[in-house]
Amino acid sequence: MKLIRNIVMLVFMAPLVGIIFYILTTFTVKTNINSEKIMSTSEKADNSRNEVNEVEDEILTTSTLKHILNVNKTLATFKSVHNYVATIKSTKDGFWAEVFGQTDEEIVDYHVKYSATTKIGIDFEQINIELVEDIHNQKKFLLTLPKLEVLSTNIDITSLDFIFENPATETEKVSIEAYKACIKDFEEELNKEDVNNQIYKLAKENTVNIIMALINPFFDQLNKNYTLDINWEV
């Protein structure tokens, strides 16, 4: 009798146990799914925040660099000093040509030694700044500098030193005439390819050195590994 009663109880209890087991299992699975969803959403939010912070950091970094380089609209980055000798000639009549031994009637009046300076620079507002990534995901600031400009030339009038070959030209007005001749002579010297190339080579080197001096303290404070590449506008 007791055995029959136990069997009856097991028959009635089995479905109840199954229901309870199903409820517990389903709840556990749903809880795990919800936890995974919450973790996934949290990770996405963190990634989004990191991406936003990274973009804002890059914008701030680029803006700061532009501000540092905006020192002046046009700045002389190189000054060169030159010493040349200009020769002033004039055309005389047949008598003077014969006296000075010039068959083409053009004689040398005098030579004048002079000192001149030229200033070369760039328009800093025209510097182009880009933040790029290479194939190795290395971030790089790419600076493109505008073409160099001759900002000014100057002849030191106090440096004029004369050697006269035609005594008639040694007058009070000779300094004014010689000054104008030196300006023309200096322009011609600057247009010579070898002189021009040498001046611009030195000017480019000096310009890059000045830019590096301006931005190096800024790069030293960066926590990230940025590289720098400076090119010239073609």
C-alpha positions in Angstrom: 0.0 0.0 0.0 2.8 2.3 0.9 4.6 1.4 -2.3 1.5 2.3 -4.3 1.2 5.6 -2.6 4.8 6.6 -3.4 4.3 5.6 -7.0 1.2 7.8 -7.2 3.1 10.8 -5.6 5.9 10.4 -8.1 3.5 10.4 -11.0 1.9 13.6 -9.8 5.2 15.3 -8.9 7.1 14.6 -12.1 5.3 17.2 -14.3 5.7 19.8 -11.5 9.4 19.2 -11.3 9.7 19.5 -15.1 7.9 22.8 -15.1 10.1 24.2 -12.4 13.2 23.0 -14.2 12.0 24.6 -17.5 11.3 27.9 -15.8 14.7 28.0 -14.1 16.6 27.0 -17.3 14.7 29.6 -19.4 15.4 32.4 -16.9 19.1 31.5 -16.7 19.4 31.6 -20.5 17.5 34.9 -20.8 19.6 36.4 -18.0 22.8 35.4 -19.8 21.5 36.8 -23.1 20.5 40.1 -21.5 23.9 40.3 -19.8 25.7 39.7 -23.1 23.5 42.4 -24.7 24.3 44.8 -21.9 28.0 44.1 -22.2 27.9 44.5 -25.9 26.1 47.8 -25.7 28.5 49.0 -23.0 31.5 48.0 -25.2 30.0 49.8 -28.2 29.4 52.9 -26.1 33.0 52.8 -24.8 34.3 52.4 -28.4 32.1 55.3 -29.6 33.4 57.5 -26.8 37.0 56.6 -27.6 36.4 57.4 -31.3 34.8 60.7 -30.5 37.6 61.6 -28.0 40.2 60.6 -30.6 38.6 62.8 -33.3 38.3 65.7 -30.9 42.0 65.2 -29.9 43.1 65.2 -33.5 41.1 68.4 -34.3 42.5 70.1 -31.2 46.1 69.0 -32.1 45.8 70.2 -35.7 44.2 73.5 -34.6 47.0 74.1 -32.0 49.7 73.4 -34.6 48.0 75.9 -37.0 47.9 78.5 -34.2 51.6 78.0 -33.4 52.6 78.5 -37.1 50.3 81.5 -37.5 53.1 83.8 -36.3 52.8 86.4 -39.0 51.3 86.6 -42.5 54.7 86.9 -44.2 57.9 86.3 -42.4 61.5 86.6 -43.6 63.2 83.3 -42.8 66.6 84.0 -44.5 68.8 87.0 -45.0 71.9 86.9 -47.2 74.6 89.5 -47.5 76.5 90.0 -50.8 79.5 92.0 -51.9 79.7 92.8 -55.6 81.4 95.2 -58.0 79.4 97.0 -60.6 81.0 98.5 -63.7 79.5 101.7 -65.1 80.1 102.4 -68.7 79.1 105.2 -71.0 79.3 105.9 -74.7 81.6 108.7 -75.7 82.3 110.5 -78.9 85.2 109.6 -81.2 87.8 111.6 -79.3 87.1 110.0 -75.9 86.9 106.6 -77.5 90.3 107.1 -79.0 91.8 108.4 -75.7 90.5 105.4 -73.7 91.2 102.9 -76.4 87.6 101.8 -76.9 86.9 101.0 -80.6 83.2 100.7 -80.0 83.1 104.2 -78.4 81.9 102.6 -75.0 84.3 103.3 -72.2 84.4 102.4 -68.5 83.7 105.4 -66.4 84.2 103.8 -63.0 83.8 100.6 -60.8 81.9 100.7 -57.6 82.1 98.1 -54.9 78.9 97.7 -52.8 77.3 95.6 -50.1 73.7 94.3 -50.5 71.2 92.2 -48.6 68.2 90.2 -49.6 65.5 88.8 -47.4 63.5 85.7 -48.4 60.6 84.2 -46.6 57.2 82.5 -46.9 53.5 83.4 -46.2 52.8 81.4 -43.1 49.1 81.6 -43.7 49.6 79.5 -46.8 51.1 76.5 -44.9 48.9 73.5 -45.4 48.6 71.1 -42.5 47.1 67.6 -42.7 46.9 64.7 -40.3 47.2 61.4 -42.2 47.8 57.7 -41.4 50.3 55.5 -43.3 49.8 51.8 -44.1 51.0 50.9 -40.6 48.4 53.2 -38.9 51.1 55.6 -37.9 49.8 59.1 -37.6 51.7 61.8 -39.4 51.5 65.5 -39.7 52.0 66.5 -43.3 53.2 70.2 -43.7 53.3 71.6 -47.2 55.2 75.0 -47.3 54.4 77.6 -50.0 57.0 78.8 -52.4 59.7 81.1 -51.2 59.4 84.8 -52.0 62.0 87.6 -52.2 60.6 90.0 -49.7 63.2 92.8 -50.1 66.5 93.8 -51.4 68.7 96.6 -50.1 71.9 98.3 -51.2 73.9 99.8 -48.4 74.7 103.3 -49.9 77.3 103.9 -47.2 79.2 100.9 -48.5 79.9 102.3 -52.0 83.6 102.4 -52.8 84.7 103.9 -56.1 87.5 103.3 -58.5 87.4 106.0 -61.3 88.8 105.4 -64.7 87.2 108.5 -66.2 88.0 111.5 -64.1 85.1 113.5 -65.6 82.6 111.3 -63.8 83.9 112.0 -60.4 81.2 114.5 -59.4 78.8 115.2 -56.6 76.0 113.3 -58.4 78.0 110.1 -58.9 76.7 108.4 -55.8 73.1 108.7 -56.9 73.9 107.3 -60.3 76.1 104.5 -58.8 73.3 103.6 -56.4 70.9 103.0 -59.2 73.5 101.1 -61.1 74.2 98.8 -58.1 70.4 98.0 -57.8 70.3 96.9 -61.4 73.6 95.0 -61.0 72.4 93.2 -57.9 69.1 92.1 -59.6 71.2 90.6 -62.4 73.4 88.8 -60.0 70.4 87.3 -58.2 69.0 86.1 -61.5 72.1 84.0 -62.2 71.3 80.4 -61.8 74.1 79.4 -59.6 73.6 82.3 -57.2 69.8 81.8 -57.2 70.1 78.1 -56.5 72.5 78.6 -53.7 70.4 81.3 -52.0 67.2 79.3 -52.3 68.8 76.2 -51.0 70.0 78.0 -47.9 66.7 79.8 -47.5 64.8 76.5 -47.6 67.1 74.9 -45.0 66.7 77.9 -42.7 62.9 78.0 -43.1 62.6 74.4 -42.1 64.8 75.0 -39.0 62.7 77.9 -37.9 59.5 75.9 -38.3 61.0 73.0 -36.3 62.1 75.4 -33.6 58.5 76.7 -33.3 56.7 73.3 -33.2 59.2 71.1 -31.4 58.1 72.1 -27.9 54.5 71.3 -29.0 55.5 67.8 -30.3 57.5 67.1 -27.1 54.2 67.5 -25.1 52.2 65.0 -27.2 51.6 61.7 -25.5 50.9 59.9 -28.8 53.5 59.0 -31.4 53.1 61.5 -34.2 55.6 61.9 -36.9 56.3 65.0 -39.1 56.9 65.3 -42.8 57.7 68.7 -44.3 57.4 69.2 -48.1 57.5 72.3 -50.4 54.8 73.3 -52.8 55.8 72.4 -56.3 
